[in-house]
Amino acid sequence: MVSNLRTFLYPVLFLLSLHTASAQAIAFDPREATIASTHHSLYTGLATCREVVSSFLSRIEALNNHTNAILSLNPHALDLADQYDARLKANNGSFGPLFCIPTLLKDNYDTADIPTTGGNLALAHSRPSVDAPATAALKKAGAIILGKANLHELALEGLSVSSLGGQTIDPYDSSRTPGGSSGGTGASVAASFAVWGTGTDTVNSLRSPASANSLFSCRPTRGLISRTGIIPISYTQDVIGPIARCVEDVATALTVMASIGFDAADNATALVPSGIRGFDYAASLSQGSLKGLRLGLIEGFFNRTASSETTPVNDAMAQLTAKLRGAGATVVSITDSLYNATAIAALDTQRYEYRELMDAYLQRPSLKGQHPDTLNELYATPPGEFLVIPSQYEYVTTALVSSTGNQTWEAKPSYDALQHGLRNLTLALQETFTKQKLDALIYPEQKNLVVPIGSPSQSGRNGILAALTGSPVVTVPVGFSPATATAPEGVPIGMEILGLPWTDGLLLQIAHEMQEKLGRVRKTPGWAKEVVGVKAYAGGVPTVTPNRGNIPPAYPIGVL
């Protein structure tokens, strides 16, 4: 009850803090809205579902130029809102946990009613005819899919620039990327273009945008949520999950996405223990406590060299660590040489698995429309079809000729040797937990601030440990860098909380306790505080045209 009240009060406190706009009479205010506050407005008659959906569409239409985060909108969103209003008026039965909750999907989730492109021009006319199981679960729970968010092309890097959508801009700093690859989702949720959104994560891609946009996210234990119908990269490392402005919304969304259960098309879902199936992550949030926790601080995941890019991260983590100790947690330094993000990245499986998985995705009978049939065909398309990012070039080149059954580039281990190394790393991680009697590990998501637009790669990220071991991680905001001319609120900084498999619920409880007991860290981007007049949209949803013209010159478009 206290948790739900706090969730409802957040938007109220936010509105009271606005000096000019808060006096305006509006039926529903989407700024910093949560699932609970949106439902309060709906179920008390303060707003209709059409008003809720229209308020977010109006913000996207008016403000998307600040971030270039939206690729496409759902033409049926308002029609569905009207159907939901009819159900509300008739008081027809129970309503799902995401009833009339405006939701954005990363544009690598299959949707039968909206294009699924991966941000790639060669897939601009690719049309799945069947929803991904995760998409179907969200719709069944009542979510209204507003549209699709930009991403780093085919989710292969963390800069969130694509040949179809252009460069997404960090809503807090107009000179920086929003993290990635789920950067369009992160920027959109930070700017209140939706209540929450989905992402995918092969190495860092749910956690990097959460960190860069002062948001919460959950990279679930591999196997908890079916990955069928998601544009793939790696069977070993891919997962999908939620990004939101508060822990409660992440927990609610995770519960819905995990309700898919076993999926024969993704056999990793068979690993879920019986006690985890059907678990309500939102209902258990208040059962945690910081007092008595043992948390391991991974020292190898810091860059202790003082600079304007690293010092804010180190300072924010030091302040957070002191708060945790003050709340009764024990923080233990983990100095094992094993925990070196650069070193363990040698075990990355992506290049071995990508081509086979992508070929299978492109050749599914349910995929309609004009599209390449293989990854090699995609990269053989005429110039102007996709980006060539410097950090991706060698990766893609080797992926095109490699597979799990053969290994054709020099100085790399065989796929079998790599999988053996992953098993050893997973055992070593479990040994650290056992020897140190830990509940979780903590460390900054990125050793430095999120990188500027035009950088060759998203450097300094620490997500590889969870990606290789299949471990769950919850990302939480921990602070901001000092304000600058391009970052009036500062640049957001996030922390990862990593646990052993199937402890997703515990990690969310820890994040919830941090949110409730250590003080609210999240701040809204200054421009996103603007009140946007709500349009009637009698003729349907607005048109959004991504700004493909803002692709940095360092990222050429063409063939390999």
C-alpha positions in Angstrom: 0.0 0.0 0.0 2.8 2.4 0.9 4.6 1.5 -2.3 1.5 2.2 -4.4 0.9 5.5 -2.6 4.5 6.6 -3.2 4.2 5.7 -6.9 1.1 7.8 -7.2 2.6 10.7 -5.3 5.7 11.0 -7.5 3.8 12.7 -10.4 1.9 14.9 -7.9 5.2 16.1 -6.3 6.6 16.6 -9.7 3.7 18.8 -10.7 3.9 20.9 -7.5 7.6 21.6 -8.3 6.7 23.3 -11.6 6.2 27.0 -11.1 4.7 28.1 -14.4 3.0 25.1 -16.0 1.4 23.5 -12.9 -1.4 26.0 -12.7 -2.8 24.9 -16.0 -5.9 22.8 -15.8 -5.3 19.5 -17.7 -7.3 16.3 -17.5 -4.3 14.1 -17.5 -0.6 15.1 -17.2 1.7 12.6 -18.8 4.9 14.1 -17.4 6.5 11.5 -15.1 3.3 9.5 -15.1 3.5 6.0 -13.8 1.3 2.9 -14.2 -0.4 3.6 -10.9 -1.0 7.3 -11.4 -2.4 6.6 -14.9 -4.7 4.0 -13.6 -5.8 6.4 -10.8 -6.8 8.9 -13.4 -8.7 6.3 -15.5 -10.5 4.5 -12.7 -11.6 7.6 -10.8 -12.9 9.2 -14.0 -10.4 12.1 -14.1 -9.4 11.1 -17.6 -10.5 8.8 -20.5 -8.2 6.4 -22.2 -8.3 8.5 -25.3 -7.2 11.5 -23.3 -4.3 9.5 -21.9 -3.1 8.3 -25.2 -3.6 11.6 -26.9 -1.5 13.4 -24.3 1.5 11.2 -25.1 0.9 11.4 -28.8 0.8 15.2 -28.5 4.1 15.2 -26.6 5.7 13.0 -29.3 4.5 15.3 -32.1 5.6 18.5 -30.3 8.9 17.4 -28.7 10.4 14.5 -30.6 12.7 16.9 -32.4 14.6 17.2 -29.2 15.6 13.6 -29.2 14.8 12.0 -32.6 13.7 8.9 -30.6 10.6 7.7 -32.4 10.6 5.8 -35.6 6.9 5.1 -36.1 3.5 5.3 -34.4 0.7 2.8 -34.2 -2.2 3.9 -36.5 -4.6 1.9 -34.3 -3.6 3.4 -30.9 -6.6 5.8 -30.7 -9.1 3.2 -31.9 -7.9 0.9 -29.2 -8.2 3.7 -26.6 -11.8 4.2 -27.7 -12.5 0.5 -27.2 -11.0 0.7 -23.8 -13.2 3.7 -22.9 -16.2 1.7 -23.9 -15.1 -1.1 -21.5 -14.6 1.5 -18.7 -18.0 3.0 -19.3 -19.7 -0.4 -19.3 -17.5 -1.5 -16.3 -17.1 -4.7 -18.3 -15.1 -7.1 -16.3 -11.6 -6.9 -14.9 -8.8 -4.9 -16.5 -5.2 -6.1 -17.0 -2.2 -4.8 -15.1 -1.2 -2.6 -18.1 -4.8 -1.5 -19.1 -4.5 1.6 -21.3 -0.8 2.1 -20.4 0.9 3.9 -23.3 4.0 1.7 -24.1 6.8 2.1 -26.7 8.6 -0.9 -28.2 12.2 -1.0 -29.4 11.9 -1.5 -33.1 13.3 -5.0 -33.0 10.1 -6.5 -31.5 7.8 -8.1 -34.0 4.5 -6.4 -34.4 1.8 -7.4 -36.9 0.4 -3.9 -37.0 3.5 -1.7 -37.1 6.7 -2.2 -39.2 9.7 -4.0 -37.5 12.9 -2.7 -39.0 15.8 -2.8 -36.6 16.4 0.7 -37.7 17.8 -0.7 -41.0 16.8 0.7 -44.4 17.1 -2.7 -46.0 14.3 -3.8 -43.6 12.1 -0.8 -44.0 9.5 -2.8 -45.8 9.8 -6.0 -43.7 6.5 -6.9 -42.2 6.0 -9.5 -39.6 2.5 -11.0 -39.8 2.6 -12.3 -36.2 3.3 -10.5 -32.9 6.3 -11.6 -30.9 5.1 -13.5 -27.8 6.3 -10.6 -25.6 4.3 -8.1 -27.7 1.2 -10.4 -27.5 1.6 -10.6 -23.7 1.7 -6.8 -23.4 -1.4 -6.5 -25.5 -3.2 -9.2 -23.5 -2.4 -7.2 -20.3 -4.1 -4.2 -21.8 -1.0 -2.1 -22.9 -1.5 0.3 -25.8 1.5 0.1 -28.1 2.1 3.7 -29.1 4.8 2.9 -31.6 8.4 2.0 -32.1 11.5 3.7 -30.8 14.8 4.1 -32.6 17.8 1.9 -31.7 21.3 1.4 -32.7 21.1 -0.2 -36.1 20.2 -3.9 -35.7 21.1 -3.4 -32.0 24.8 -4.0 -32.8 26.3 -1.1 -30.8 25.5 1.4 -28.0 25.4 4.7 -29.9 21.7 4.6 -31.0 22.2 5.7 -34.6 20.5 4.0 -37.5 20.3 4.4 -41.3 16.5 4.5 -41.0 16.1 6.7 -37.9 19.3 8.8 -37.7 21.0 9.7 -34.5 18.9 9.7 -31.2 20.1 12.5 -28.9 20.4 12.2 -25.1 17.6 14.3 -23.6 19.9 15.5 -20.8 22.8 16.6 -23.0 22.3 17.6 -26.6 26.0 16.7 -27.4 25.8 13.1 -26.2 24.3 9.8 -27.2 21.5 8.3 -25.1 23.3 5.0 -24.6 22.1 2.0 -26.4 21.3 0.0 -28.3 17.9 0.7 -26.7 18.6 4.4 -26.7 15.4 5.4 -28.4 13.4 3.7 -25.7 15.5 5.3 -23.0 15.3 8.8 -24.4 11.5 8.4 -25.0 10.8 7.3 -21.5 13.0 10.0 -19.9 11.0 12.6 -21.9 7.6 11.1 -21.0 6.7 10.0 -24.5 5.2 6.9 -22.9 4.8 5.5 -19.4 7.5 2.9 -20.1 9.1 1.0 -22.9 10.9 -2.2 -23.9 14.4 -2.9 -24.8 16.7 -5.8 -25.6 20.2 -6.6 -24.2 23.0 -8.6 -25.8 25.8 -6.9 -23.9 24.7 -3.6 -22.4 21.6 -2.5 -24.3 18.9 -2.4 -21.6 21.3 -1.0 -19.0 23.3 1.6 -20.9 20.2 3.7 -21.9 18.8 3.4 -18.4 22.0 4.7 -17.0 22.2 7.5 -19.6 18.6 8.6 -19.0 18.2 8.4 -15.2 15.9 5.4 -15.5 15.4 1.9 -14.1 15.7 -1.3 -16.1 15.9 -5.0 -15.6 18.0 -7.4 -17.7 16.3 -10.6 -16.5 17.8 -14.0 -16.0 18.3 -15.6 -19.5 15.3 -17.8 -20.1 12.8 -15.8 -17.9 11.2 -14.2 -21.0 10.8 -15.7 -24.5 13.0 -14.0 -27.2 10.9 -15.4 -30.1 10.0 -12.7 -32.6 12.8 -10.4 -31.6 15.5 -9.5 -34.2 18.3 -11.7 -32.9 22.1 -11.4 -32.3 23.2 -14.1 -29.9 21.4 -17.1 -28.5 23.8 -17.1 -25.5 23.5 -13.5 -24.6 20.2 -12.0 -25.9 17.5 -11.1 -23.4 14.6 -8.7 -23.4 13.1 -6.5 -20.7 11.5 -3.2 -19.5 12.8 0.3 -19.0 10.8 2.8 -16.8 11.0 5.8 -14.5 10.3 3.9 -11.3 11.0 0.4 -9.9 7.3 -0.4 -9.5 6.7 0.0 -13.3 9.7 -2.2 -14.1 8.4 -4.9 -11.8 4.9 -4.7 -13.2 6.1 -4.9 -16.8 8.5 -7.7 -16.0 5.7 -9.7 -14.4 3.6 -9.4 -17.6 6.5 -10.2 -20.0 7.5 -13.2 -17.9 3.9 -14.5 -18.0 4.6 -16.0 -21.5 6.1 -19.0 -19.7 7.6 -21.9 -21.6 8.0 -21.2 -25.4 9.1 -24.2 -27.5 10.6 -21.8 -30.0 13.0 -20.5 -27.4 14.2 -23.5 -25.4 16.0 -21.3 -22.8 12.6 -20.8 -21.3 12.6 -24.4 -20.2 15.2 -23.4 -17.6 12.8 -21.4 -15.4 12.4 -23.1 -12.0 8.8 -24.0 -11.1 8.8 -21.6 -8.1 9.6 -18.7 -10.4 6.9 -19.2 -13.0 4.0 -16.9 -12.4 5.9 -14.8 -9.8 4.5 -11.3 -9.2 7.5 -9.1 -9.0 5.5 -6.0 -8.2 3.7 -7.6 -5.3 6.9 -8.6 -3.6 8.8 -5.2 -3.8 8.1 -4.1 -0.3 9.5 -7.3 1.2 13.1 -6.3 0.9 15.4 -4.4 3.3 18.9 -2.7 2.9 19.7 -3.6 6.5 21.8 -6.7 6.7 22.5 -7.0 2.9 26.0 -8.0 1.8 26.9 -6.2 -1.4 30.2 -6.8 -3.4 31.7 -3.7 -5.0 33.6 -4.7 -8.1 36.7 -2.5 -8.0 37.9 -3.6 -11.4 34.8 -2.0 -13.0 36.0 1.5 -12.2 38.3 3.9 -14.0 40.1 5.7 -11.1 42.0 8.1 -13.4 40.6 11.5 -12.6 38.9 13.3 -15.5 35.7 15.2 -16.3 34.3 12.0 -17.8 35.3 9.5 -15.0 35.3 11.6 -11.7 31.5 12.2 -11.7 30.9 8.5 -11.9 33.4 7.7 -9.1 32.0 10.4 -6.9 28.4 9.3 -7.5 29.3 5.7 -6.6 31.2 6.8 -3.5 28.2 8.8 -2.3 25.8 5.9 -3.0 28.1 3.4 -1.2 28.2 5.6 1.8 24.4 5.8 1.8 24.1 2.0 1.6 26.4 1.5 4.6 24.4 4.2 6.5 21.2 2.2 5.8 22.7 -1.0 7.3 24.2 -2.8 4.3 27.7 -4.2 4.3 29.7 -3.3 1.2 32.7 -5.6 0.5 35.4 -4.6 -2.0 35.8 -7.3 -4.7 39.4 -7.1 -6.1 39.7 -10.4 -8.0 41.6 -9.9 -11.2 38.9 -11.9 -12.9 36.5 -8.9 -13.0 38.0 -7.0 -15.9 35.3 -6.1 -18.4 37.9 -5.7 -21.2 39.5 -9.1 -20.6 36.3 -11.2 -20.2 34.9 -9.6 -23.4 37.1 -12.1 -25.3 34.4 -14.6 -24.5 31.7 -12.7 -26.4 29.7 -15.1 -28.5 28.0 -12.6 -30.9 30.1 -13.1 -34.0 29.8 -16.9 -33.8 26.0 -16.9 -33.5 24.7 -13.8 -35.3 24.6 -15.0 -38.9 22.8 -18.3 -38.2 20.2 -16.6 -36.0 19.6 -13.7 -38.4 19.3 -16.0 -41.4 16.6 -18.0 -39.5 14.8 -14.8 -38.6 14.7 -13.5 -42.1 13.6 -16.8 -43.6 10.5 -17.4 -41.3 7.3 -17.9 -43.3 5.6 -15.4 -41.1 7.9 -12.6 -42.2 6.2 -10.8 -45.1 7.0 -7.8 -47.2 10.2 -7.0 -49.1 13.3 -8.0 -47.1 16.7 -9.8 -47.5 16.7 -13.5 -46.9 20.1 -13.7 -45.3 22.5 -11.6 -43.4 25.0 -11.7 -46.3 22.2 -10.5 -48.6 21.4 -7.7 -46.2 25.0 -6.4 -46.3 25.2 -6.9 -50.1 22.4 -4.4 -50.7 23.2 -1.2 -52.6 24.8 1.8 -50.9 22.4 3.8 -48.7 20.9 0.8 -47.0 22.8 0.6 -43.7 25.4 2.2 -41.5 29.0 1.2 -41.3 30.1 2.1 -37.7 33.9 2.0 -37.2 33.5 -0.2 -34.1 31.2 -2.6 -35.9 33.1 -3.0 -39.1 35.4 -5.9 -38.0 32.6 -7.5 -36.1 30.2 -7.6 -39.1 32.9 -8.7 -41.5 33.8 -11.7 -39.4 30.1 -12.5 -38.5 29.3 -12.8 -42.2 31.7 -15.8 -42.7 31.5 -17.4 -39.2 29.2 -19.7 -37.3 28.9 -21.9 -34.3 30.1 -24.8 -36.5 33.2 -23.1 -37.9 35.6 -20.4 -37.0 37.4 -18.6 -39.9 39.2 -15.6 -38.5 42.6 -15.8 -37.0 43.7 -15.6 -33.4 40.3 -16.4 -32.0 39.2 -19.5 -29.9 36.9 -22.0 -31.4 33.2 -21.8 -30.4 33.5 -24.8 -28.2 36.5 -23.4 -26.4 34.6 -20.1 -25.9 31.6 -21.9 -24.4 34.0 -23.7 -22.1 35.3 -20.4 -21.0 31.8 -19.1 -20.3 31.1 -22.1 -18.1 34.2 -21.4 -16.1 33.4 -17.7 -15.8 29.9 -18.5 -14.5 31.3 -20.9 -11.9 33.8 -18.3 -10.8 31.0 -15.7 -10.4 29.0 -18.2 -8.3 32.2 -18.9 -6.2 32.5 -15.1 -5.5 29.0 -15.0 -4.2 29.5 -18.1 -2.0 32.9 -17.2 -0.6 31.9 -13.6 0.2 28.3 -14.5 1.3 26.9 -11.9 -1.1 23.4 -11.0 -1.9 24.4 -9.0 -5.0 27.3 -7.3 -6.8 27.3 -3.5 -7.5 29.3 -1.4 -9.9 28.8 1.6 -12.2 27.1 0.7 -15.5 29.7 2.8 -17.3 33.2 3.8 -16.1 32.7 7.2 -17.7 29.9 9.4 -18.8 27.9 8.3 -21.8 29.9 9.3 -24.9 29.5 12.3 -27.2 27.7 12.0 -30.5 30.2 11.0 -33.2 32.3 8.7 -30.9 33.5 5.5 -32.5 32.0 3.3 -29.8 30.2 3.4 -26.4 33.3 3.0 -24.3 33.7 2.0 -20.7 30.6 -0.1 -20.2 30.5 -3.0 -17.7 27.5 -5.0 -18.9 29.5 -7.9 -20.4 29.7 -9.9 -17.1 25.9 -10.3 -16.9 25.6 -10.9 -20.6 28.1 -13.8 -20.6 26.8 -15.5 -17.5 23.1 -15.0 -18.1 22.8 -13.2 -14.7 20.0 -10.8 -13.8 20.7 -7.1 -13.4 18.6 -4.2 -12.2 19.9 -0.7 -13.2 19.2 2.3 -10.9 20.0 6.0 -11.2 22.7 7.1 -8.7 23.5 10.7 -9.7 24.4 13.3 -12.2 27.6 15.0 -13.4 28.0 18.7 -12.8 25.8 20.9 -15.1 27.3 22.3 -18.3 26.1 24.5 -21.2 24.8 21.4 -23.1 23.6 19.5 -20.0 21.7 21.9 -17.7 20.8 19.1 -15.3 24.0 17.3 -15.7 24.6 13.9 -17.3 22.8 10.9 -15.6 24.9 8.1 -14.0 23.6 4.6 -13.3 24.6 1.6 -11.3 24.1 -2.1 -11.9 22.9 -4.5 -9.2 23.8 -8.1 -10.4 22.6 -11.3 -8.8 22.7 -15.0 -9.3 20.2 -16.6 -11.7 16.5 -16.3 -10.8 17.1 -13.6 -8.1 15.4 -11.0 -10.3 12.9 -10.4 -7.5 15.5 -9.8 -4.9 17.3 -7.3 -7.1 14.1 -5.4 -7.7 13.5 -5.3 -3.9 17.0 -3.9 -3.4 16.4 -1.2 -6.1 13.0 -0.4 -4.5 14.5 0.0 -1.1 17.2 2.3 -2.6 14.4 4.4 -4.3 12.4 4.6 -1.2 15.0 4.9 1.5 18.1 6.6 0.0 16.3 9.5 -1.8 14.9 10.1 -5.2 17.7 10.6 -7.7 15.8 10.9 -11.0 15.4 14.4 -12.5 13.4 15.3 -15.6 15.1 16.8 -18.6 14.5 20.5 -18.5 12.8 20.8 -21.9 10.6 17.8 -21.1 8.9 19.7 -18.3 7.0 21.7 -21.0 3.2 21.4 -20.9 2.0 20.3 -24.4 -1.6 21.0 -25.4 -3.5 17.9 -26.1 -4.8 17.5 -29.7 -8.1 15.9 -30.6 -6.6 13.7 -33.3 -10.0 13.2 -35.0 -8.3 12.0 -38.1 -6.0 9.5 -36.5 -2.5 9.5 -35.0 0.0 12.1 -36.1 2.9 11.3 -38.5 6.4 11.2 -37.2 9.3 11.5 -39.6 12.7 10.5 -38.1 15.6 12.8 -38.8 17.9 10.6 -40.9 19.9 13.7 -41.8 21.6 14.0 -38.5 23.8 10.9 -38.8 27.3 11.9 -37.8 29.8 12.1 -40.7 32.0 9.5 -39.0 29.3 6.9 -39.7 29.2 6.3 -43.5 26.3 4.6 -45.1 27.1 1.9 -47.6 28.3 -1.7 -48.2 31.1 -3.5 -46.5 
